[in-house]
């Protein structure tokens, strides 16, 4: 992946689709109702199989849709928000709103002990691959993995989709992770962006106001840009460096 050119056009969706496992790829063209059934089947299986199941909730629309699918099946699912400490203010407000409106009874915010952005910028140079690896590991991945261990989750559900990234495309619905040992569960792996938008519209779900401002994929303030090109890939605002080092980040525990 490191040597491969990252493209931020919609062709990237096709590249990702071609990397998917056949059993995942064949679900891509199902109508939304069928996709919902399959995703709920995966969620039910996780809830049946694993005694302690948590959900990563970032405030982004994918995790919001996943949360919406889970709540009728487990209304008291523990939800974990990793506050990187460089979050958009709108994200905090939105998560608080969802927590209240959707009655999230077991919601937790976790974060690193301190902010080390300036230190890492000085040491590695801003937005270099070293900076992104170390900074994301410290502010995002380590707090999330610590929460998974501290809460004793055997399974952790996240809203990633295969068409977002070549590394995510290779994922399975259930995949094992280490440090701490747990199963990552990906009920939306075969959903396209259009499915998410259709689900949101049909269910009249209010999304983060950041999308209306022009963001199409949400991350930290300093690493995320608006993406107004209708022909661009949804992750075009996340920058080429992160996309190139995704394999490394995922080995450390990233979603
Ligand atoms: S997205 Fe950028 S600022 Fe946020 S943790 Fe990762 S490297 Fe650091």
Boltz pocket constraint, residues with backbone or C-beta under 6 A from the ligand:
constraints:
  - pocket:
      binder: B
      contacts: [[A, 84], [A, 86], [A, 117], [A, 131], [A, 132], [A, 133], [A, 135], [A, 136], [A, 137], [A, 139], [A, 140], [A, 219], [A, 220], [A, 222], [A, 223]]
      max_distance: 6.0
